[in-house]
Amino acid sequence: GATNSTNAILDLLNELATFVEKEVIEEPKEVVKFIEETTEGRKYLVSKELVNVGANLALLEVEFVVAADNTLVSYEFITYDHTGGNYKDITTAFLDSMIGADIFNPTAGLGQDGDLYDGQAGATNSTNAILDLLNELATFIEEEN
């Protein structure tokens, strides 16, 4: 008496297999890309979808300029779909606090208690997103050398 159920399941599995076979596999996107040499240092674009409020993924693209001594010289948000309102302000202040920092240890000197990481309660996803981007950049620079 379960023949119809079995056939329905087999039909679904066949449809799934057909779908999987036809699905286009995307090439992994470059997370970090060297842009150009500037008078201040090397400019890189770091692009990544990162977790934001509500555990959604949102695109964050930042151009960073890194000096020859691996210090962070400047940054510019290219795409900021991550978080709005005061979260972006906190993220900007967090990045501002890292200007002049060693790209391989950007949070040195920001305190041990974590308060300076978050700016205020609730900005953890934003600061983690920035740290993730900087980690990607540091890894890229390390592999370049």
C-alpha positions as CSV (number, residue, x, y, z in Angstrom):
1,G,0.0,0.0,0.0
2,A,3.0,2.3,0.2
3,T,3.8,2.1,-3.6
4,N,2.5,5.6,-4.2
5,S,4.6,7.0,-1.4
6,T,7.7,5.2,-2.6
7,N,7.2,6.4,-6.1
8,A,6.7,10.0,-4.9
9,I,9.9,9.8,-2.9
10,L,11.8,8.3,-5.9
11,D,10.4,11.1,-8.2
12,L,11.6,13.8,-5.7
13,L,15.1,12.2,-5.5
14,N,15.3,12.0,-9.3
15,E,14.3,15.7,-9.5
16,L,16.9,16.6,-6.9
17,A,19.6,14.6,-8.7
18,T,18.7,16.4,-12.0
19,F,18.8,19.8,-10.2
20,V,22.2,19.1,-8.6
21,E,23.7,17.9,-12.0
22,K,22.5,21.1,-13.7
23,E,23.5,23.5,-10.9
24,V,26.4,25.8,-11.9
25,I,29.2,25.6,-9.5
26,E,30.5,29.1,-8.8
27,E,34.2,29.8,-8.8
28,P,35.3,31.0,-5.4
29,K,35.5,34.8,-5.3
30,E,38.7,36.5,-4.5
31,V,38.4,37.8,-1.0
32,V,41.5,40.1,-1.2
33,K,42.7,41.7,-4.4
34,F,45.8,43.9,-4.8
35,I,44.7,47.2,-6.5
36,E,47.7,49.5,-6.9
37,E,50.8,51.0,-5.4
38,T,50.1,54.5,-3.9
39,T,52.5,57.0,-2.4
40,E,51.3,55.9,1.0
41,G,51.5,52.1,0.4
42,R,49.8,49.2,-1.3
43,K,46.1,49.4,-1.8
44,Y,44.0,46.3,-1.5
45,L,40.2,45.6,-1.9
46,V,38.8,43.1,0.7
47,S,35.3,41.8,-0.1
48,K,33.4,39.3,1.9
49,E,29.9,38.4,3.0
50,L,29.8,38.4,6.8
51,V,27.3,37.7,9.5
52,N,25.3,40.7,10.7
53,V,22.4,41.3,13.0
54,G,19.9,38.5,12.7
55,A,22.6,36.1,11.5
56,N,22.1,37.2,7.9
57,L,25.0,37.5,5.5
58,A,25.8,41.0,4.2
59,L,28.5,42.3,1.8
60,L,31.3,44.4,3.2
61,E,33.9,45.7,0.8
62,V,36.7,47.9,2.1
63,E,39.8,49.3,0.4
64,F,42.8,49.3,2.7
65,V,46.1,51.0,2.2
66,V,49.0,49.3,4.0
67,A,52.5,50.9,4.3
68,A,55.7,49.0,3.6
69,D,56.2,48.4,7.3
70,N,52.7,46.6,7.4
71,T,50.9,49.4,9.2
72,L,47.4,50.3,8.3
73,V,47.5,53.8,6.6
74,S,43.9,54.3,5.5
75,Y,40.6,52.6,4.5
76,E,37.5,53.4,2.5
77,F,34.2,51.6,2.6
78,I,33.3,50.6,-1.0
79,T,30.2,48.6,-0.1
80,Y,28.7,48.6,3.3
81,D,25.6,46.4,3.4
82,H,26.6,45.0,6.8
83,T,24.8,47.0,9.4
84,G,23.2,50.4,9.5
85,G,22.7,53.2,11.9
86,N,25.0,53.5,14.9
87,Y,26.6,50.1,14.1
88,K,28.2,51.6,11.1
89,D,29.4,54.5,13.2
90,I,30.9,52.1,15.7
91,T,32.5,50.1,12.9
92,T,34.0,53.3,11.5
93,A,35.3,54.3,15.0
94,F,36.7,50.8,15.4
95,L,38.6,51.0,12.1
96,D,39.7,54.6,12.9
97,S,41.3,53.3,16.1
98,M,43.5,50.9,14.0
99,I,45.0,53.4,11.7
100,G,48.8,53.1,12.3
101,A,48.4,49.6,13.7
102,D,50.4,46.6,12.5
103,I,48.2,44.7,10.1
104,F,49.3,41.4,11.7
105,N,48.2,42.6,15.2
106,P,45.6,45.4,14.6
107,T,44.0,45.2,18.0
108,A,47.2,45.6,20.0
109,G,46.7,48.5,22.4
110,L,42.9,48.4,22.3
111,G,42.5,47.0,25.8
112,Q,42.1,43.6,27.2
113,D,38.5,43.9,28.5
114,G,36.9,43.9,25.1
115,D,35.0,47.2,25.7
116,L,37.1,48.9,23.1
117,Y,36.4,46.1,20.6
118,D,32.7,46.6,20.7
119,G,32.4,50.3,21.2
120,Q,29.1,49.6,23.0
121,A,26.9,46.6,23.7
122,G,25.6,45.0,20.6
123,A,28.3,45.8,18.0
124,T,30.1,42.5,18.2
125,N,29.1,41.3,14.7
126,S,30.4,44.6,13.3
127,T,33.7,44.5,15.0
128,N,34.1,40.8,14.3
129,A,33.4,41.5,10.6
130,I,36.2,44.1,10.5
131,L,38.6,41.8,12.3
132,D,37.7,39.0,9.8
133,L,38.5,41.4,6.8
134,L,41.8,42.4,8.4
135,N,42.7,38.8,9.0
136,E,42.0,38.0,5.4
137,L,44.2,40.9,4.4
138,A,47.0,40.0,6.7
139,T,47.0,36.4,5.4
140,F,47.1,37.7,1.8
141,I,50.0,40.0,2.5
142,E,51.9,37.2,4.3
143,E,51.4,35.0,1.3
144,E,52.6,37.8,-1.0
145,N,55.9,38.1,0.7
